[in-house]
Amino acid sequence: MFAFYEIGKDEYDNLKCPCLFEFDGDRTYAKIEFDGDLIKFA
């Protein structure tokens, strides 16, 4: 299963998973779930 979720900065900061893009200024935060694995990006 593949899913995309927009999340808040607090959830982004608390996620312990690989990061696709690092935070760099004023951003929108999201996570992608694929077969139970998470990746976060900003």
Phi, psi and omega in degrees: 000142178240131179215146180239131182229131169279134183230170177271168181299321180299314178296318177304312181296328184272345179290131178254076181211167179300151180246125180284315176229135180281154176296133180210075179100206184280112188226168166262143183249145180206165173224150176242133176246129178222114181051042177088350177267145181245147169225134178250156175204159180229000000 
